[in-house]
Amino acid sequence: MVRTPSTMLPLGTPAPGFSLVNVDGKTVALADFAEAPALLVIFMCNHCPYVIHVADHLALLAQEYMARGVAVVGISSNDVGSYPADSPEQMVAEAEGRGYPFPYLYDETQDVAKAYRAACTPDFFLFDGDRKLVYRGQLDSSRPESGIPVTGKDLRAALDAVLSGKALTEDQTPSLGCNIKWKAGNEPEYFG
């Protein structure tokens, strides 16, 4: 696994649009979340050890904050030709097995990952009610085999701040994970 940090998309960036197929076969678009007070977009996949390390906590965190009105969406952009464990069929099993309460979308063209300047899995992007980026950083400081418990401390603090209308600090720690598995010849300029 290649340890890759977030690109740290500039704060204030408007949420790039998307319209992708969910694990239930329905298309989900950015516009579907227009009424939510915040939107959390997570670039993730099934096989990455960094995602596996936090997956159960992500399901709980999403359930908790979705109950408070936050829209949450997971997106897998990996090349399934080279990484079949991340195929849409396996995404269905993963979503069901983990109990993900949020849409888990497949970005086959990888265009959405590029629009968000996503670089790793997991990569978190939190947008406020105006769909301006207010947080792009780590879930918390836990990593596989670090011995640090997964708490979601950093992301929870950001979510709580957005929901209470408080400004977030610009001092944000990048997420760290496996690099997105780009299709041959499709690597974005910002990556690498």
N, C-alpha and C positions, 0 to 999 in steps of 0.2 A: 504494500500500500504506500502511496506517495502522500506524505503529509502536505496538504495544500491549504493556505489561509484564504479567507474571504478577500475579495478585491476592494471591499469597503466603498461601495457605490456612494457618491456624494449625498449627504443628508439634504432633504428638500426635494430630491428627485421625484417626479410624479410616477405613480405605479404604472409600469408598462402593461398594456392590454394583453389579454390571452383568451383563447377559446380552445379548450382541450377536452379530450374524452376522459371521463371519470371511470373508475373501476366498475361502476354499475352500468356502463355503456352510454350514459347520458353526457351531453356536452355541457361543460361548465365554463362560464366566462367571467371576466373581471366585473362586468356590469351586474352580475347576479348578486354582488355584495354591496351594492350602492348604499344601502341603508345602515350598514354596520358602522359602529363608532371607531372601529379599527380593523385592519386586515393584516394577518400574518401569513406570509408566503414562505414555505419551507422547501428548499430544493433538497431532495433526499432520494434514497433508493433502498433496495432490499438487502443487498449483499455487503455494503460497506461496514466494516467493524465499528466505525465512529457512529454511524446511524444505529446499528444494532445495540450499541452501548447505551443509547438514550431513548430508544424506541418506546419502551413501556412508559417512560416518564412523559414522552411527547403525547401519548394517547391520553394520559391523565391530565396534563397541562391543557391540552386542547379541549377536553371535556369541561374542565373548570372554567376556562375563559370563554368558550362558546356559550356557556350558560349565562355569562355576563354580557353577551351580545357581540363578542369579537368574532369576526369571520376568519377561519383558518383553512388553508389549502396546502396540500403537499403536491409537489411536482417532481416526477422522475424524468430526467433528460438523458440518461445513459444510453450508449450504443448497445442495443440488445443483441445485435449480431455477434458482438464480442463478449457480451455479458448477459447470457440468456437468463440468469437468475433474476434479472431486472425486467423481464418481459411483462407485458400487460397481464398475461395469465398469472404469472407469479405475483404481480402487484395485487391482484384480487385476493389471492391466498394470504398475502402479507397483511393487507388491510383487515381482513376478517380475523386472522389469527391474533393480531395485535389489538383489535378493537378500535381501530382509528375511527373517530367520529366525524372526521373531516373528509372532503373530497380528496382523492389521491389520483392525480392526473398524469397522463403520459404525454410528454413533449417529444414526439417522434422526430421532428425536424431539428430540434435543439434550438430553434429560433427564440423561444421564450427564455431559455437559460441565457442566451446571448443578450437579449434585451435587458435582463436584470444584471448582467455581468456576473452571473453566478460562476463560482469556481470550484466549490467543494460540496461534499455531502457530509453532514448537513450544513446548509447555508440559510440563514434566517434574515428575512426582510420584513420589518414592521412599519406599516403605514397608518397615519392618523385618519380621522374622518374625512379629511379633504384629499386623501390618498397621496399625501406627501410622505416621503421616507423620513422616519424619525429614529429608527434603530436598525443597524445591520451589524450583528456581532454574535458572540457565542451564547449558547444556552447557559453555560456555567463553565467553571474551570476543570470539570471532570473530563478525563480522556480514558480510553481503554487502558486497563492495567495501571492506572495512576493511583489507585487506592482512594481517590477522592470521590465521595458519594455524589450521585446525580441529584441535584436539587432544582435546577432551572433558575437559579438565583438571578442571574443577569437578565435573562429574557422576562422573567416574572416582574422584576423591578421596572423594566421598560413598559410592559403591558399595563401595570398598575398606574404608572405615570400618565400614559396616554388616556386611560379610562378616567383618571381624576383631573385631566386637563393641565397637568404640570409639564413643564419643559424638561426634556431629557438632556443629559450632559452629552457633549460631543466626544468625550473621552470614552470610547467604546472599544472593547477588545475583539479582534476579528475571530470569527468562528474558524475552526480547524478541522479538517477531515480529509477523506480521499478526494482526489481530483475527479471532476465530472469526466466520464468516459466518452470523449468526443469521437465521432465517426472520423475515419481517416480523411484528411483533407478539410475537415470542418472546424478545426480548432480556431477559436476566436483570437483576434490580435492581442487582446488583453491577457490571454492565458499564457502562462509559461514564462 
